[in-house]
Amino acid sequence: MIASYCLHGLNAVYLKKFGWYRIDPRGNKEGVRAEFDPPNEHLAFEIRNEGERDLDGFYSEPLPEVVQVLSSCHDFKEVAENLPDAKGAK
């Protein structure tokens, strides 16, 4: 069985008063509160299940492991079977 995980990138902006602040471009909709409310972070979805990961830090480029999987796989199933491990994720 394939886990229902996905790779998702967030945007981040540097706010002089607060530092780096992550923004979720999925925005608000019914059941989702992804508001711009510094310094409070409101991402569209929280980590809820064992195995989900949220990487620490901010990256100006996609991680090479992510690019490799997305570039080499032919469909969703193949990507899901080859998701890179989130070492150091919280």
C-alpha positions, 0 to 999 in steps of 0.5 A: 500500500502506498502512503498518502504523503507528498512533497510540498514546497513552501515559500519563505520571506525575510521580515525585518521585524521577525526574521524568516517566515514561511508562507503556504501558497495554498491559501485559505479555503474551507477547512484551511487557515493558511493566513499571513499573520506574522509572527504566527505561522499558519500553514495549510496542513499540520503534521498529523501522522507518523512518517510525515516530516517538516524540514528545518531551515530554509533552502534557496534551491530544491534539495538534490534528492527531491530533484532526482526523484521528480526527474527520474520517476515516470508517475505518481506511484513511482514517486511515492515509492521513492520519496527521499528520507527526511534526515534531520526532519522534526 
